[in-house]
Every structure is written in structure tokens, then in C-alpha cells.
Amino acid sequence: MPPEPRTAIATVCLSGTLEDKLAAAAAAGFDGVELFENDLVVSPSSPAEIRRRCADLGLSIDLYQPFRDFEAVPPDVHAANLRRARHKFDVMAELGTDTVLVCSSVSPDAIDDDELAAEQLHALADAAHERGLRIAYEALAWGRHVNGYEHAWRIVRRAAHPALGVCLDSFHILSKGHDPAPIRAIPGDKIFFLQLADAPELPMDVLPWSRHHRLFPGQGEFDLTAFTGHVLAAGYRGPLSLEVFNDVYRQADPRPAAVDAMRSLLALQDSLGVLAVPAAPALTGHAFAEVVTDPGAGKVLASLGFARTGVHRTKPVELWEQGEARVVVNEGGAAHGAVGAVALASTDPARSARRAEALLAPVLPRVRGPREADLASVAAPDGTQVFLCGDDWRDDFVPTGEAAAGAGIVGIDHVALTQPFDHFDEAALFYRSVFGLTPSPVAEFAAPFGLVRSRVVAAGEVRLTLDSALVRRGEWAPAVPEPQHVAFACADALAAAAAMRDRGAPLLAIPANYYDDLEARLDLPPERLAGLRERSVLYDRDAHGEFLHFYTALAGARVFFEVVQRIGGYRGYGVANAPVRMAAHRARRSAGLPATTAV
């Protein structure tokens, strides 16, 4: 296995003062930082004090950045630029760092002349070399004349100075669609620095895309494993450093953001084979979902055909079952009306737990009785517990002898968890890296109370949907700021809806306007449309099949249930119908109907 690279993070990635950022980076386990000039300028600490602070925290200052608009300019501008650079070299000496990032010029003074650019960069490198410093030249994707890494390398090669090399930034290269494979031809000792950032694919100008929408590796759609592999193959031995401009991270608590950043680098190193992390064992399904609520949830589950089949030996927790669907109802938790935990069935729970811990997932303490299963659990970014289960967890429950009446439910199809907006991307990375789930592209839809972002993380029979609204609504209209639900699978949604309604299930009423629109859009057979309308079942289809689904009223402050039928390989989640469901929940709550009342 190749040597494990050092890790670094640019201070621009994190929120807070420079002192806050350094503390967060150190706490997350980074080896070093890129010091963003603006963070130093606003700090009350001198460069020498910052150097001592970093040393106390165990951090190196690996790069000072950025130095802008230097090369290929008229002589008078060049003289002024050299004077400016010498002042920055003084600062670097106090900081104890030896490398400065020089971005390709965007200045209107810049001339399209590679020979002049090389000549002036050589002069800058001479001045740096006298101080024992180095210049890392980076091609900005929006550079006035130099906006590609191969062009930057040609200029560096022409300048031919030992103190001048290139800085490679994954965003500037991949956002332009440039092939990273030729990086392998650059001598490793001339790659002075590597900056990594992921990003979603967005049809927008590269400058605002870069300044506002970068992500940590594994959160976007760039192939950073291949990119970084090319850089390491060239012989680069410097730090793997993150430079991520993102509006959310720059306002979020820097400590969890730094942990998220470090997790992204650990996962990237794992994908490169340069870090020994236990492989993610296969997940075979949802062992159970835990609902933390009042007794109302049990009444709703009973109306859906579930039976209370077990009582926990030591905790105020009940097991409800129907088919292979299992719900643990916890009446002793503090967060009433929430999905408190999801339990994933693992082929090797102990290895799943070791991988989670290696990737910085917080392992949760758990009080266990003498006859209870040793269930490992970790905390997801939103606080949801994720249990990793074998087959022995059901032994924790004393059987009641009750049997499910049954209403067609056969298992858990997926669990929907609403994420705080500033944890949305973090959550996708968490489930992807820790458990090996694959994120889907982000979908957005206009809901009655604002724009909602949604994405799925899934592997085999394990499916989680992650939803987030930009603005936290507080007590405004829905009065359900972060709804969550468990979706059960059935073989016949129309029959299940009829059976459950007969049992008094509080199913959500869907307005006639929805079915009128469905008829106009899809031209369904009249008998199919009539069945959907009669039972308040929603409908969707994709290229692979059809999807029928319906919902219960809220069974607590935030949680409700869904029943779904997948036909012919349908792969979605009926996201187009989410606004209909939200409005229907709002109408029911406005009418003052309790959760257990059937309509």
C-alpha cells in the first residue's frame, strides 16, 4: 500500500474567525491548513502568534493563498507586483510557511504572452528562492489568458526555475471538462500543491459555480478518485488539501463541518487504496425502524394491520410486525413524533461498526442488559441513530403471542428523513462513505411552503430518502418543521388501502383536483383511475414501471406512514406527488382531525 498522504484544509472552507477555524481543523484530525489571506487580514493575532497557535494545535501551515494578478503585465505593473510579493514573503516568514499560491491573472493589464508570463514568474521565483520559499502557479478556470492546467504547466516549464511549480485544483480542471490524464506526465516534484473540491453538475458560469457550490469529495459528481490517482501516479507526495467555497459551510458550525471534510478525505483515500479502512459489508435490508412517539403510533400501526408482537425486556419499547416489516415504538424517548433510529441488516455488523468508527461516525453509548443483543449504533449528521444488526436483535423482546391481522404489507420499502439544510450534503456523504449507499442526483420540487430538495441513498433493499427545505418554517402553516416517515411495501396498494380503511386507518384524503389532472396528463384506464380516486391512492410512473402509494395522517408531531407498490421495476419514490401530500396533511391538521380518526 502506498504511504498515507498528509491531509490539509483551506481555512476558507470553514465558518468563524481564524482561531475558530484552526481549532476545528485540529479537532477533526487534519495535519495542516492552507491559510487564506482574508482570514489572516481580519485576525487580531499577528502572523507569529498564528504560527505558534498552529504549532500548539499540531497543525502545519502548508500554503499561503492567494496571490493574484501577477504575470504577463507591463513593466511598471510588474515592478509594483514584485514589491507587493516581497511584503507577502515577509508575512510567510513569520507564519513559517514556504509555499504561496499564485493564481493565473484575471487583470485587464494582463497580456497574452506566454514568454513574458514565464519571464516574470521566473523573476518572482528568484525573489522567493532567496527567502527559501516556493511559488505554486495555478490556472484559474476563468483566468484571462491562462485557464487550463496544461497551459500553466507549459509556462512553468518554460520559466525553468526550481522554486516554481504548479498547483493543481480539481475544480478548475474538471469543471472545464479538461482531461486529467496528462497530469501523469508532469514530474511529481513540479507539482507543488494539490487542492481538491467536488461539485454538482450545474449549467452555470464557472465563476459563481466555483464561489458558491463546491463540495467536499464524494458529495458531488466529479470523479475525484480518478483525478487524484493521476496526481499520485505523477509522483506528488504533498498533502491532499481541500479548498471548498460553499455558502452553507461558511455559515455552519465549523467543528462538524471540519469532521465532514475529514470524512470526505478518508473516504477518498479509501477509494484510492492508500488508507486501510474496513470494507463496507453488504446490507441486506431494513431490520427495523424506530419511532419515538406517544401511544398514538401504536394505534395507527394496528389500523394498518400490524400486531404488537414483543415488549422489550428492560426498556419502554414495543415491537410491531406485519410480514417482514418491523417497527419499534419507543414511548420513552425525548423527541416525540420522530423516526429516532433506522436499523440496517448487515452481513457483518462488527465490521460495519469498525468502518463507521474509522470514518469518524460518532459511536453512541448504549446500556445493555445481560440477555440483550450487542447492537452497535452510530449517529447520523441529523442525530438519527443508525443500528447495525445481525439476526439476534429480536431476542431483546419478550413475545406477546399476538399475531398480525395483516393488510397486505410485506416489508419496509424505505425510510424518509428530513435533514436540516446545512446537513443535506453532509448526510449524503455520511451514508455513502460509511455504509456504501449510492446517492441519487438531487431532485428539487416546489412544495406549498417552499422549495424542497430531495435525494435518495440506497443499496439493494436499503433505501433512505433525504429531504431538506431551505428555510426553517417554525410555527408557520404546516407546523411540522421536519416531517419524517416510514414507507411500507405491499403487493396491491388498492386492496391494501381498502382493507386499512375498513380497519379505521386514518388515511390521508387526496383532493379530486389531483385525479382530474392525472386523467389529463396520463390517460389512465377509467377503471384504474376510479380505483385510485376512490381510495385516495397516488400514482406515478417512469420508464421502468408504475408506482402506487398512499399515506396516513400524522401519528405524532412529525411522523407518519406510507404504503407503496412498485410495479415492473419502478425506481423512483413518487416525488412529484410530495406537494399533494403536504397540502393534504395541512388540510387535515387545519380541520383539527386527530391522527387516529379515519376519513
WOQUIWO-V547955 format. One record per backbone hydrogen bond with DSSP energy under -0.5 kcal/mol. CO is the residue of the C=O (numbers start at 0). NH is the residue of the N-H. If there is no record, write none. Layout:
co=CO nh=NH
co=CO nh=NH
//
This chain:
co=5 nh=239
co=6 nh=30
co=6 nh=31
co=7 nh=241
co=8 nh=33
co=9 nh=12
co=10 nh=13
co=16 nh=20
co=17 nh=21
co=18 nh=22
co=19 nh=23
co=20 nh=24
co=21 nh=25
co=22 nh=26
co=23 nh=27
co=24 nh=29
co=25 nh=28
co=30 nh=59
co=31 nh=8
co=32 nh=34
co=32 nh=61
co=32 nh=62
co=33 nh=10
co=33 nh=35
co=34 nh=64
co=35 nh=38
co=35 nh=39
co=36 nh=40
co=37 nh=41
co=39 nh=42
co=45 nh=49
co=46 nh=50
co=47 nh=51
co=48 nh=52
co=49 nh=53
co=50 nh=54
co=51 nh=55
co=52 nh=56
co=53 nh=57
co=53 nh=58
co=54 nh=57
co=59 nh=32
co=59 nh=61
co=62 nh=34
co=63 nh=100
co=64 nh=36
co=65 nh=67
co=66 nh=102
co=71 nh=110
co=73 nh=77
co=74 nh=78
co=75 nh=79
co=76 nh=80
co=77 nh=81
co=78 nh=82
co=79 nh=83
co=80 nh=84
co=81 nh=85
co=82 nh=86
co=83 nh=87
co=84 nh=88
co=85 nh=89
co=86 nh=90
co=87 nh=91
co=88 nh=92
co=89 nh=93
co=90 nh=94
co=91 nh=95
co=91 nh=96
co=97 nh=133
co=98 nh=63
co=99 nh=101
co=99 nh=135
co=100 nh=66
co=100 nh=102
co=101 nh=137
co=102 nh=69
co=104 nh=143
co=104 nh=144
co=106 nh=109
co=110 nh=112
co=112 nh=116
co=113 nh=117
co=114 nh=118
co=115 nh=119
co=116 nh=120
co=117 nh=121
co=118 nh=122
co=119 nh=123
co=120 nh=124
co=121 nh=125
co=122 nh=126
co=123 nh=127
co=124 nh=128
co=125 nh=129
co=126 nh=130
co=127 nh=130
co=127 nh=132
co=128 nh=131
co=133 nh=99
co=133 nh=135
co=134 nh=136
co=134 nh=164
co=135 nh=101
co=136 nh=166
co=137 nh=103
co=137 nh=139
co=139 nh=142
co=144 nh=146
co=147 nh=151
co=148 nh=152
co=149 nh=153
co=150 nh=154
co=151 nh=155
co=152 nh=156
co=153 nh=157
co=154 nh=158
co=155 nh=159
co=160 nh=163
co=162 nh=134
co=164 nh=136
co=165 nh=191
co=165 nh=192
co=166 nh=168
co=167 nh=169
co=167 nh=194
co=168 nh=172
co=169 nh=173
co=170 nh=174
co=172 nh=177
co=173 nh=176
co=179 nh=182
co=180 nh=183
co=181 nh=184
co=182 nh=185
co=186 nh=189
co=187 nh=190
co=189 nh=165
co=189 nh=191
co=192 nh=167
co=193 nh=240
co=194 nh=169
co=195 nh=242
co=197 nh=214
co=198 nh=220
co=199 nh=201
co=201 nh=203
co=204 nh=208
co=205 nh=209
co=206 nh=210
co=207 nh=211
co=208 nh=212
co=209 nh=213
co=211 nh=246
co=212 nh=199
co=214 nh=197
co=215 nh=218
co=221 nh=223
co=222 nh=226
co=223 nh=227
co=224 nh=228
co=225 nh=229
co=226 nh=230
co=227 nh=231
co=228 nh=232
co=229 nh=233
co=230 nh=235
co=231 nh=234
co=233 nh=187
co=238 nh=193
co=238 nh=240
co=239 nh=7
co=240 nh=195
co=241 nh=9
co=242 nh=244
co=243 nh=245
co=244 nh=213
co=245 nh=249
co=247 nh=250
co=247 nh=251
co=248 nh=14
co=252 nh=256
co=253 nh=257
co=254 nh=258
co=255 nh=259
co=256 nh=260
co=257 nh=261
co=258 nh=262
co=259 nh=263
co=260 nh=264
co=261 nh=265
co=262 nh=266
co=263 nh=267
co=264 nh=268
co=265 nh=269
co=266 nh=270
co=267 nh=271
co=268 nh=272
co=268 nh=273
co=268 nh=274
co=269 nh=272
co=274 nh=276
co=278 nh=280
co=281 nh=346
co=284 nh=286
co=284 nh=344
co=287 nh=342
co=288 nh=290
co=288 nh=327
co=289 nh=291
co=289 nh=339
co=289 nh=340
co=290 nh=292
co=290 nh=329
co=291 nh=336
co=291 nh=337
co=293 nh=296
co=294 nh=298
co=295 nh=299
co=296 nh=300
co=297 nh=301
co=298 nh=302
co=299 nh=303
co=300 nh=303
co=300 nh=305
co=301 nh=304
co=304 nh=405
co=306 nh=308
co=306 nh=320
co=308 nh=399
co=308 nh=400
co=309 nh=318
co=310 nh=397
co=314 nh=316
co=315 nh=330
co=316 nh=311
co=317 nh=319
co=317 nh=328
co=318 nh=308
co=318 nh=309
co=319 nh=326
co=320 nh=306
co=321 nh=324
co=323 nh=325
co=324 nh=321
co=325 nh=288
co=326 nh=319
co=326 nh=328
co=327 nh=290
co=327 nh=329
co=328 nh=317
co=328 nh=330
co=329 nh=292
co=333 nh=335
co=334 nh=337
co=336 nh=557
co=337 nh=291
co=337 nh=339
co=339 nh=384
co=340 nh=289
co=341 nh=343
co=341 nh=386
co=342 nh=286
co=342 nh=287
co=343 nh=345
co=343 nh=388
co=344 nh=283
co=344 nh=284
co=345 nh=348
co=347 nh=351
co=348 nh=352
co=349 nh=353
co=350 nh=354
co=351 nh=355
co=352 nh=356
co=353 nh=357
co=354 nh=358
co=355 nh=360
co=356 nh=359
co=361 nh=378
co=368 nh=371
co=372 nh=374
co=373 nh=375
co=375 nh=387
co=376 nh=363
co=377 nh=379
co=377 nh=385
co=378 nh=361
co=379 nh=382
co=383 nh=379
co=384 nh=341
co=384 nh=386
co=385 nh=377
co=386 nh=343
co=386 nh=388
co=387 nh=375
co=388 nh=345
co=391 nh=394
co=392 nh=395
co=393 nh=396
co=395 nh=312
co=396 nh=398
co=397 nh=310
co=407 nh=490
co=409 nh=323
co=410 nh=412
co=410 nh=488
co=413 nh=486
co=414 nh=416
co=414 nh=464
co=415 nh=484
co=416 nh=466
co=419 nh=422
co=420 nh=423
co=422 nh=426
co=423 nh=427
co=424 nh=428
co=425 nh=429
co=426 nh=430
co=427 nh=431
co=428 nh=432
co=429 nh=433
co=429 nh=434
co=430 nh=434
co=430 nh=436
co=431 nh=435
co=436 nh=438
co=437 nh=457
co=442 nh=453
co=444 nh=446
co=444 nh=451
co=446 nh=449
co=449 nh=446
co=450 nh=469
co=451 nh=444
co=452 nh=467
co=453 nh=442
co=454 nh=465
co=455 nh=439
co=456 nh=463
co=457 nh=437
co=458 nh=461
co=460 nh=462
co=461 nh=458
co=462 nh=414
co=463 nh=456
co=464 nh=416
co=464 nh=466
co=465 nh=454
co=466 nh=418
co=467 nh=452
co=470 nh=472
co=472 nh=475
co=475 nh=478
co=479 nh=482
co=483 nh=559
co=484 nh=415
co=485 nh=487
co=485 nh=561
co=486 nh=412
co=486 nh=413
co=487 nh=563
co=488 nh=409
co=488 nh=410
co=491 nh=495
co=492 nh=496
co=493 nh=497
co=494 nh=498
co=495 nh=499
co=496 nh=500
co=497 nh=501
co=498 nh=502
co=499 nh=504
co=500 nh=503
co=504 nh=506
co=505 nh=552
co=510 nh=513
co=510 nh=514
co=511 nh=515
co=512 nh=516
co=513 nh=517
co=514 nh=518
co=515 nh=519
co=516 nh=520
co=517 nh=521
co=518 nh=522
co=524 nh=528
co=525 nh=529
co=526 nh=530
co=527 nh=531
co=528 nh=532
co=529 nh=533
co=530 nh=534
co=531 nh=535
co=531 nh=536
co=532 nh=535
co=537 nh=548
co=539 nh=546
co=544 nh=541
co=545 nh=566
co=546 nh=539
co=547 nh=564
co=548 nh=537
co=549 nh=562
co=550 nh=507
co=557 nh=483
co=558 nh=554
co=559 nh=485
co=560 nh=551
co=561 nh=487
co=562 nh=549
co=563 nh=489
co=564 nh=547
co=566 nh=545
co=566 nh=569
co=573 nh=576
co=574 nh=577
co=576 nh=580
co=577 nh=581
co=578 nh=582
co=579 nh=583
co=580 nh=584
co=581 nh=585
co=582 nh=586
co=583 nh=587
co=584 nh=588
co=585 nh=589
co=586 nh=590
co=587 nh=592
co=588 nh=591
co=593 nh=596
co=595 nh=597
//
